[in-house]
């Protein structure tokens, strides 16, 4: 008959509880909690121990499966074989009528005086917290050892209760983190729009701190006349508040981009918006616009790390940073930089989480980024993965990481047609003939009648209200043909409802009604009024 072990002294019980609490309080990892339990009870309460957890802790969407008594063995420990703690995880099925299944079902400890084959004294203690059974701890003593006394069971239950609370905290943290990350990802663009002459690849990695969510975002916005806006930003701070502020700023950028402002003007409006919120939320941002016709890149920054340009030969350079404080600071003017980029160049936008950490300053991080880009593979997606790996971000990082890589290619001369009008009375008929010839050259004869009608209205409007030269532009994009009329008049036209007695005012209504999209934007010389014809239209 097995001997009865003397009760564990009160001092030893207290010391064991303190040690167990210390092992369980400093982690938010399920396996670390389980291994902490296993290590704490050996050898005071057991010679061997294993910790098995229910499937719902790993796959919350599948729900609890306690009744099936099929659990995932996360940790084991043996006083004579410490390597047992490193054995691979595995699924374990307990017999329905056994003590382990009973402990899971009832939520109370169950034991066996001796195993028929091994002669082990065994105890199964459920891991129960906040009304949930999260698993079971199995304790065993060597053959011939003492059976578990009431004091032993109470001590094991106390340790299991603390472990279960730690496990449930991990569960709650994981659920909150999953919600926060889902919110963050829902605010990011997906999928990216198709833009002629522009290919993009992007990565977003949530940070590991707090709830793993911050205010990093990126965006690709199609603009008029084949241009595209490339945006990246980072709201300072973390948590749902930062994510919500990020969503507000991203929405504001998209709304402002429709108006086609200069990059510095867009950031100025964003700065005002950031200051007008209930609580000022500082954010950094880069707003860049690429024009495939002129092959020009114009950008403005608001306290953000500098954009990087990779030239077609693979070399990289940090682009100049124009003046601009973070959004929300106020009182600091923004400026734009405009430069011409060669076909095939890549613009690399990123947040500071990619190049900066506690152990790496930003200057060293920027040098590492340049080397990673120069050593990377040719494809955009493989290049993004290579950069993350080279900067030790592929396996996670305490701060969020956003990366947007864009390859910029201008429109070929066969896709761009321009023509200067002299401004005489015959300009409208000449413009119609030019559009007819252009669309025929592109083998788009079914669009000729509509194109002639729309360009007539745009040219007539320019002749009536503008002075100076008028220029027509036609762009052959992948999905649409864009017709634009440029003049030196500054005020932008507005769509209005013409009254019955009005002789004019219906031209823009016709343009808005018959085109896929239309608009007007300011230029350095005046303005451009444009409209789009979908190539799929018969």
Buried (B, 14 or more C-beta within 10 A) or exposed (E): EBEEBEEBEEEEBEEBBEBBBEBBEEBBEBBBBBBBBBBBBBEBBBBBBBBBBBBBBEEEEEEBEBEBBBBBBBBBBBEEEEEBBEEEBEEBEBEEEBBBBBBBBEBEBBBBEBEEEEBBBBBBBBBBBEEBBBBBBBBBBBEEBBBBBEBBBEBBBBBBBBBBBBBBBBBEBBEBBBEBBEBBEEBBBEEBEEBBBBBBBBBBBBBBBBBBBBBBBBBBBBBBBBBBBBBBBBBBBBBBBBBBBBBBBBEBBBEBBEBBBBBBBBBBBBBEBBBEEEEEBBBBBBBBBBBBBBBBBBBBBBBBBBBBBBEEEEEBEBBEBBEBBBBBBEEEEBBBBEEEBEBEBBBBBBBBBBBBBEEEEBEEBBEBBBBBBEEBEEEBEEBBBBBBEBBEBBEEBEBBBBBBBBBBBBBEEEBBBEBEBEBEEEBBEBBBEBBBEBBEEBEBEEBBEBBBBBBBBBBBBBBEEBEEBBBBBBBBBEEBBBBBBBBBBEEBBEEEEEEEEEEEEBBBBEBEEBBBBBBBBBEEBBBBBBBBBEBEBE
